[in-house]
Amino acid sequence: MDNNSFNIENVKWSIGERGLYEAYYKLKIPSVSTILAECVPDPEYDAFVQAVGAEKAKKIMEAAGQRGTSMHAFIEHFIERTNETKDPSAVLLEIQKSVPALLKEQQIPEDKINEGLDLFYKFYYCEYANIYKNVYGIELSLYSSSAFYRGKLDIAYISGPFLNITDFKTSSEKIKKGSIKEKKYKLQLGGYAYALDEMLLLEGKSVNSCNILCINKKDDFIQNIVCEGDELEENKQEFKTLCIEWHKKNNQEFIFNK
C-alpha cells in the first residue's frame, strides 16, 4: 500500500479479542452496476442523453426505474409464493392485492404500479413463468471475496447439480445482438456468476447458465438473452478485469498485491 492509496480516515477501531482494540481498514466496495456504469463506455446512452437533454433523460430513467421496481415486485412475489403454495392461480389473486400496497409504501406512483402489473401479466402468460421451481434465492445478495465487489441478483434456481440465474428487465424494443446494452447485460450476468460461484464453493455447486428476460412494454414479445458455457466464462473473466480496473481508479489496487 503506497502513500497515495492509503487513507487514514478509512481506518476503523473496534474491540477485539481479550478486550483489546484492533484496527480495520475500510475498503470501497462497488456494486456490479457501479462497475459497469463507470468502466464500460456506452455511446448509445450518451447519444440518448444528448438527444433529449440531461434533465429529461433523468426523468425518463427515473420513470423506467419505478416501472421496473413494480414489475420486479409482482414477478418475484409470484415466484416466491408459487414455490411455497404450488398454486399459481391463487397466488395471482393474492399478489394483485398485496403487492400494490407494498409498492405504495415505497412511494411508487399509481401509474407505474399499473404499468408494472401489465408487464407482470405478460410474464405470467409466457412460456417462462413455470420454470422457476426449486428456487435457491430471490433478491439474492452476493459478493466476491477475491475481486471485492457486491451485487443483488433477481433469482437463482436449482437445476440438477447446478444453479441457473435470471435477471428481469423491461424494454421498449428488442435488444440488438452485438449492441452495448446486450454486452453490458452479459457482463452483469458474468459478475453475478463469478461471485456466486465463489460463495457456492463449499456447497459443491456452480452456476451453469444465466439469462436476461426482457419484457417488452409495447407488445407481448419477451426476449431471452442467454449467457452460458464458454461465453459465460469469458464474461466472468472480463467482469473481473473491469473490477480490478475500478479498484485501480479508486486507489485500491493494493488489495490485489498478494
Secondary structure, 3 states (H helix, E strand, C coil): CCCCCCCHHHEEEEECHHHCEEEEECCCCCEHHHHHHHHCCCHHHHHHHHHHCHHHHHHHHHHHHHHHHHHHHHHHHHHHHHHHHCCHHHHHHHHHHHHHHHHHHCCCCHHHHHHHHHHHHHHHCCCCCCCCCCEEEEEEEEEECCCCEEEEEEEEEEECCEEEEEEEEEECCCCCCCCHHHHHHHHHHHHHHHHHHHHHHHHCCEEEEEEEEEEECCCCCEEEEEEEHHHHHHHHHHHHHHHHHHHHHCCCHHHHCC
